[in-house]
Amino acid sequence: MNKNNSSRLFPMAKKVMPGGVNSPVRAFNAVGGDPLFIKRAKGSRIIDVDNNEFIDYVASWGPLIFGHAHPEIVNAIARQAELGSSYGASTELEIQLAEKVVQAVPSIELVRMVSSGTEAVMSALRLARGITRRDKILKFEGCYHGHSDSLLVKAGSGLVSLGIPECPGIVSSLAEKTLNLPYNNITKVRELFENEGKEIAALIVEPIGGNMGVVPPKPGFLEALREITKKAGALLIFDEVITGFRVSLGGAQKLYGVTPDITCLGKIIGGGLPVGAYGGSRQVMDHISPVGSIYQAGTLSGNPLAMAAGNVMLDLLSKEGVYESLEEKSAKLCKGLKQNVVDLGIQAQFTRVGSMFSMFFTSKEIVDFETVKSSNTDLFKRYFNGLLGEGVYIAPSQFEAGFMSAVHTDEEIDLTIEASRKALNAAQG
Ligand SMILES: *Cc1c(COP(=O)(O)O)cnc(C)c1O
């Protein structure tokens, strides 16, 4: 694979941007080699500046469930751009998208649009703290909720009641308010709530773990979180920035039948443009300014280009059979990948919910961050680079999800399975 142009651009990028990137994982640190610089993409294919073409399972980290540059989304953006890209005032497009969100997502009666997932989660936390007049929050190890201060915290070795700021710059008095527990461990959640439940403003969870690779919730886990938080007067926040509109039109809450107090959205809702959103019941959301006193604002919130793209995205997703087809394709791909590792005698675990999936190089059953971390990352690194050479682009880290789109074809899935077999064979050797 020729990487001349990417390798020429990377040093130039590093001269003017930290690490040469605008988001750390793009630097390919976990897999070695210079990162790819992309020049265009269409449908399921992404093409770099050296004209290498890849079947793409990153999908811009999740948003592009209808592939790159879908004609209807492109048209909607172009049409709106002619009419103006931002007004800083209300538009009908915002109402239309909000109506679609309210109709699709069970827990949402009112929704506020923002510009990123980080902003959605940060605002949801402020709302929960403002309503409950409590400071503490509980999250789970390995769950990512954007980069706001309260959420970049992980508990050190077993210290669950004291957050330790791993990232310099986070005020320790704030970090102490963030509690961490292992995903899927309901016993520990119960224990923690027995001791300090009355101080906890909110429990935030990815209803399907997606940022340590895919870690599905054990049966009963989400239901128990609902019951425990309710009893303690704490709010339950589902961070559905990945799972919203991904695992069903109503997200993970619809799939599992568990209704949170606040839902955070992002990624797919923007149709590939920068959008986030948070919503809940009218009772909860009326605490937000200008009705209530909890302040949150945004110059580009509800941006017309983004609303236009989001509206088309949700229309496309509302069509008959979309999720059934995503399920079939994803099942087909994972079945093939699994057969490969069986044939080659490689230890691997597969996790999947709908069109989000992971392959972990470990013999341990995947239930939380500890088991995820047992994966052989050297093998992954060789596998990733082998796959690139075979024309398949997956996320450059063992600890990220793969995403199927509605425009991947059966033929491309067969090609991917074949590429994966070759890459595995070489990586193992
Ligand atoms: C991507 C993501 C975020 C952050 O969204 P940004 O748009 O990158 O700020 C938050 N939560 C989850 C679950 C995510 O996957």
The ligand as an SDF file (V2000), in Angstrom:
LIG
                    3D

 15 15  0  0  0  0  0  0  0  0999 V2000
  -18.7050   10.1800   20.8130 C   0  0  0  0  0  0  0  0  0  0  0  0
  -19.3130   10.1050   22.1590 C   0  0  0  0  0  0  0  0  0  0  0  0
  -19.4220   11.2260   22.9880 C   0  0  0  0  0  0  0  0  0  0  0  0
  -18.8140   12.5550   22.6410 C   0  0  0  0  0  0  0  0  0  0  0  0
  -19.3480   13.0990   21.4840 O   0  0  0  0  0  0  0  0  0  0  0  0
  -18.4980   14.2350   20.7000 P   0  0  0  0  0  0  0  0  0  0  0  0
  -19.4140   14.6520   19.6170 O   0  0  0  0  0  0  0  0  0  0  0  0
  -17.2570   13.5530   20.2400 O   0  0  0  0  0  0  0  0  0  0  0  0
  -18.2130   15.3100   21.6830 O   0  0  0  0  0  0  0  0  0  0  0  0
  -20.1160   11.1010   24.1800 C   0  0  0  0  0  0  0  0  0  0  0  0
  -20.6500    9.9290   24.5480 N   0  0  0  0  0  0  0  0  0  0  0  0
  -20.5470    8.8270   23.7900 C   0  0  0  0  0  0  0  0  0  0  0  0
  -21.1990    7.5600   24.2400 C   0  0  0  0  0  0  0  0  0  0  0  0
  -19.8570    8.8700   22.5860 C   0  0  0  0  0  0  0  0  0  0  0  0
  -19.7190    7.7620   21.8520 O   0  0  0  0  0  0  0  0  0  0  0  0
  1  2  1  0
  2  3  1  0
  2 14  2  0
  3  4  1  0
  3 10  2  0
  4  5  1  0
  5  6  1  0
  6  7  2  0
  6  8  1  0
  6  9  1  0
 10 11  1  0
 11 12  2  0
 12 13  1  0
 12 14  1  0
 14 15  1  0
M  END
$$$$
